[in-house]
Amino acid sequence: MVSTIHVDAIHIWAVSAHSLLKQEWHKHFLTGTKPLQVQWSLQVACEQMATWIARGVMVPTVSVNLSAIQFQDPELVSRLATILHRTGVPPERLIVELTETAMIENFDQTVTTATAIRNLGIGLSMDDFGTGYSSLSNLASLPISEVKIDRSFMNGFGSTGNVRQVVTAIIRIGHTLGMTVIAEGVEEAEQCQQLRAIGCDVIQGYYFARPMDTASLDAWINERSAEPLPVA
């Protein structure tokens, strides 16, 4: 039975008893930096989550990707609290996502904002990990709930080699810090098998499905609710 485990304003994840599925969900989200654009993205994502909750669709979390400038908005935390209150979405059902590079811009302010967000009960995700200039000390200093291994690591990833060792190390570090670890950009069955073998929590990529909008996703879940996901 298919049950979605993580929905992002950009990405959708699903899980079954046999495998983890991630799909990219391209809604009509804006990529600008104005506060109203941020509020609109958060509002639409939470409204969709509220709809899923009301319909009994198993989507435990929805995530919204923000830019560095959006994350530095002094009203961001209050906007988040207000939107959650208006939509009735429990805070633990929302995750705010920021790239590794964006997180280290104005690091002290990032830590302050990240802490305030986590104090609301909202999750925090570091995207594209391994491509920026963040140090392990920064990773440990931020109250992050999940880390996403950048898709570039899937180039050359296999059963042996340096890339596999690096990915394994990231997974172990993430788990030691109490984080969920997600691998992005998986397109081959062999990659999926190897990631499962080294304990990756969530696997995403075109191996499972291509991007789809909300209506298509709903239909996809309904069609496959009684079907097993592909076995890698």
N, C-alpha and C positions, 0 to 999 in steps of 0.2 A: 504494500500500500504506500502511495507516495504522500509525503508530508513535507511542506516547505519549512526549512529551518531558518532561513535568513533571507530577507528581502531588502534590497538596496534601491535607492533612487536610480542608480545606474545598474545594479546587479541583483539577480534573484538566485537564491540557493534553495535546493531541495534535498531531502534525505529520505531514504527508505531503510528497511531493515538490512539491506544488502549493500547499499552504496550511498555516496554523498554526491549530490548534484548541484551544480551552480550554473545559472544562466544569466545572461545580461539582459536587463529590462530597460529598454530605452523609452522612457516616458518623455513628456514634453518639458523636461526640466531645463532651466536656463543656466548658462555658465558664467553669467556676469557677477559683479561683486557688490551691487547695491543691496542695502539692508532689506528692501521690500522683496527683492528676488530671493534672498535667503529665506525670508519668512514664507514666501509663496511655496518654495520647494519643501520646506518643513511641514507646512500646513497640508499640502496635497498628499505628501507621504503619510502623514498621520491620519488624514481622513480615509485614505485607502486602507490603512491598517485597521481603523475602526470598523470599516465595512467588512473586512475579512473576519474580524472578531465576531461581529453581529451575525455573520453567515456561518460561523463555525468552521471556517477554513483554517487549517493548521499552519499559520505563519507566525511563529513565535517572536521574530524581530524584524524591524524595518530599519534600513540604514540610509542616511543622507550624506553624500560627499560634499565637503565644503572646501573652498580655496583658503589659502593663508590669510588673505585680506578679510574674507568672510568670517574666519575664525577669530580675528582680532576685533570684530564688532563689539563694542562695549555693552550693547543691549542683547547680545546673543543668548546669554543664560536666561534672562528674563523672558525673551521671546520663546525659548524652548519651554519654560515652565507654563507660560500662558497657552501655548498651542496644545500641550498635553492636557491641560485643564479643560480647554474648550472641546477637544475631541474625545476626551475620556480614555485616552490610550495610557495604560500603565507605563511609567518611565522605563522600566526594564525591557519594554518591547521596542524601544528606540535606540539606535546606535548612530553616533556622529563619526564620520570617517574623514580622515585627513591624510595626505601623502606624507611620507617620511621627510621629504625636503621641506614641505610647508610647516611641519611640526618644529623644525629647528630654527625657523625664522622667529626672531624675538622670543627666544626660548623661555625666558623667565615669565613673560606674559602668557605664553602657551601653557606652561605648568599651572599658572593661576586659573586660567579659563578651563583647562582640562579637569582640574580638581573640582571646580564649581559644578561642572557638568556631571562628573561622576557622583558628586554629593546629591544631585537630584535623582540619582538612580539610573541615569542614562549610560549606555555603553560607549566606549571610545575605541576606534579602530585605526591602526597605522597601515596605510595602503602603500603598495610599491616598495616594501621593505627590501633593502639590499642595493638600491640604485642611487640613494642620496649620500649625504655626508654625515649622517647621524652616527654617534658612537654607542657602544653598548651601555655606557653610563647614562646616556640620554634615554635609552630604551627603559632602563631600570628606574629612572627618575620620574617617568610619566605614568599616570594611572591608567594604563592601556588595558583593555579587556580582550582585544584580539589583534593579531598581526598578520598581514597578508604578504606572502613571499611573491616578489615580482615575477611576472611571466617570463622575463628574460632568462631565468634560471632553468626553464624547461628546455632551452637550447643546450643539447649535450647531456641532458639528464638521463641516467640509466641505472643499471644495476651496479655499476662500478664507476670509479673516476672521481676527480676533484669536485665536480659540481654536485654530485650526490653527497659527498662528505660535507660540503658547505650547507646544503639544504638540511641534512640530518642535524647538523649543529644548530641551525636556526630553530628547528622544531624542538630540540631539547632545551634550548635556552628559553623559548617561549613557554614551554610547559613548566619549566622551573620557576618562571615568573608568574605562573597561574593564568597564562593567556591561551585563548583558542588560536590555533595556527591554521591558516588557509593557504593553499597553493593555487596561484592563478595561472591561466593559460594552458591548461592541460588539453591536449588534442589527440592523444594516442592511448590505446589500452595499456601498453607496456608502462607508460608513465604513471597511469592510475594505479596499476598493480604495485609499482615500486614505492609510490608515495604512501599507499596503505601499509606496506611492509615496514616503513620507517616511522609509522605512527602519526601521519598528518591527519588533523581532525576533519578538515573540510577540503574537498577537491572541486575546483571549478574549471570550466572550459568547454570548448566546442565539441569535445568528445561526447558530451551528454546532449547538448542542444544549442541552437543558434539563438540570437536575440529575439525577443517577442514583446508585444505590448501587453497591457493588463488583460484585455479581453481574450487574447490568444493564450495567455498564461492560464486564465481560468479554465478555458476549454482544454488545455493541455493537462491540467491537474485532473479534471473530471474524466478525461479519456483514459488516463493512466492510473486512476485511483485503485484499480483492482489488478494492475499489471506490475510485475517486477521491473525495476530499472535495469539497464544493460549491465551485464556482468563483465568486468574488465578482465 
